[in-house]
Amino acid sequence: TPLGEQVSEKVAALADWIELNLPEVLAVRDERAA
C-alpha cells in the first residue's frame, strides 16, 4: 500500500540516522550518567 511504502521509507531513513548518530548519542548519555 502507499502508506506502507511511506512508512518503510521513514523507517529506513530513521535507521540510517541512528547508524550515523549512535556514537554521539551514546557519548552524550555516558556524560550525563557520570
PyMOL commands that set and color helices and strands:
alter all, ss='L'
color gray80, all
select helices_A, chain A and resi 2-33
alter helices_A, ss='H'
color red, helices_A
deselect
rebuild
show_as cartoon
